[in-house]
Amino acid sequence: MTVQIDMTGRVALVTGGSKGIGAAVARTLVEAGATVVTCSRSAVPAAPGTSHVVCDVRDPDAVQAMVESVAADHGSLDVVVNNAGGAPYALLADGSPRFHSKLMDLNFTSVLSVANAANRVMQAQATGGSIVNISSISALRPSPGTAVYGAAKAAVDQLTVSAGMEWAPKVRVNAINVGLCRTSDTADHYGGDDTVAAIEQTIPLGRMARPEEVGNVVLFLASDLASYVTGASIQCHGGGEPPLFQHVLDQHAPT
């Protein structure tokens, strides 16, 4: 039996939707029939089938204005995907308080602002809505070099659980803990294709995720197929990351 998810008539907003995972999420929603608006801090050409708005999601007033505008322009706001975020590599002791604060603003406070603004709109709609927060495997294990990012994503997971309870039954809120994912920047980030290939050998499924695979999980959570799913964090990480001691055990296993 073939299951096809039809999002025709749904309006979706994807933050950070101009590249990487966000762009793949937007494409997936468009292919399912949704009307999709993406946003980022800079003006970029809209991807096929989407429209694009400029918004710094770290600015709560700008977020509120954007969400209200999208709902007014399209008649509703049915799905919001909180995808904007990221962090450069920096050890905790090397980061200034201002640096750490900016990371929290981008990776947690912005999610709270967008979700709150979306909830206000969705609660007033007869059909409610669905909010999907893009979290990270960094929320679930130590994240050296991106510790504040990991802490922010752990906060996103907790926000998801609480918002899912507070905003039910009209609005469903879920998160996806995304693992390593191949994008156009992956090889540069990790130092080349050979390094990426070596990293992929440590992942149980043998490779990094494709961005559209994350998009498929978003599509499920945003759709009526997930009508009884809220306050959940779905792990999309290819089986996770084996602990370091496992490599030691493997090296010393009897032959």
BELPEMO-V967397 format. One record per residue. N is the residue number from 0. RES is the residue in one small letter. D_LAST is the distance of its C-alpha to the last C-alpha in whole Angstrom. Layout:
BEGIN
n;res;d_last
N;RES;D_LAST
N;RES;D_LAST
END
This chain:
BEGIN
n;res;d_last
0;m;45
1;t;46
2;v;46
3;q;48
4;i;49
5;d;53
6;m;54
7;t;57
8;g;60
9;r;57
10;v;58
11;a;55
12;l;54
13;v;51
14;t;51
15;g;49
16;g;50
17;s;50
18;k;47
19;g;43
20;i;42
21;g;46
22;a;47
23;a;44
24;v;46
25;a;49
26;r;48
27;t;47
28;l;50
29;v;52
30;e;51
31;a;51
32;g;55
33;a;55
34;t;57
35;v;55
36;v;56
37;t;54
38;c;55
39;s;54
40;r;56
41;s;57
42;a;59
43;v;57
44;p;57
45;a;57
46;a;54
47;p;55
48;g;56
49;t;56
50;s;59
51;h;58
52;v;59
53;v;59
54;c;58
55;d;57
56;v;55
57;r;55
58;d;59
59;p;60
60;d;63
61;a;62
62;v;59
63;q;62
64;a;64
65;m;62
66;v;61
67;e;64
68;s;65
69;v;62
70;a;63
71;a;67
72;d;66
73;h;64
74;g;66
75;s;63
76;l;59
77;d;57
78;v;53
79;v;52
80;v;49
81;n;48
82;n;46
83;a;48
84;g;46
85;g;43
86;a;42
87;p;42
88;y;39
89;a;41
90;l;39
91;l;41
92;a;43
93;d;44
94;g;46
95;s;50
96;p;51
97;r;53
98;f;49
99;h;48
100;s;51
101;k;51
102;l;47
103;m;48
104;d;51
105;l;49
106;n;46
107;f;48
108;t;52
109;s;52
110;v;50
111;l;52
112;s;56
113;v;55
114;a;54
115;n;57
116;a;59
117;a;58
118;n;58
119;r;62
120;v;62
121;m;60
122;q;61
123;a;65
124;q;64
125;a;64
126;t;60
127;g;59
128;g;56
129;s;52
130;i;50
131;v;47
132;n;45
133;i;43
134;s;40
135;s;37
136;i;33
137;s;35
138;a;37
139;l;33
140;r;31
141;p;32
142;s;34
143;p;34
144;g;36
145;t;38
146;a;38
147;v;42
148;y;41
149;g;38
150;a;41
151;a;43
152;k;41
153;a;40
154;a;44
155;v;45
156;d;42
157;q;45
158;l;48
159;t;46
160;v;46
161;s;50
162;a;51
163;g;50
164;m;52
165;e;55
166;w;56
167;a;55
168;p;56
169;k;58
170;v;55
171;r;51
172;v;49
173;n;45
174;a;42
175;i;39
176;n;37
177;v;36
178;g;32
179;l;32
180;c;34
181;r;35
182;t;39
183;s;41
184;d;40
185;t;36
186;a;35
187;d;38
188;h;37
189;y;33
190;g;34
191;g;33
192;d;31
193;d;28
194;t;28
195;v;29
196;a;26
197;a;23
198;i;25
199;e;25
200;q;21
201;t;21
202;i;23
203;p;22
204;l;24
205;g;23
206;r;27
207;m;30
208;a;33
209;r;36
210;p;39
211;e;40
212;e;38
213;v;39
214;g;42
215;n;41
216;v;41
217;v;44
218;l;46
219;f;44
220;l;45
221;a;49
222;s;50
223;d;51
224;l;48
225;a;47
226;s;50
227;y;49
228;v;46
229;t;47
230;g;46
231;a;42
232;s;40
233;i;37
234;q;34
235;c;34
236;h;31
237;g;28
238;g;26
239;g;26
240;e;24
241;p;21
242;p;22
243;l;20
244;f;18
245;q;16
246;h;15
247;v;14
248;l;12
249;d;10
250;q;10
251;h;9
252;a;6
253;p;4
254;t;0
END
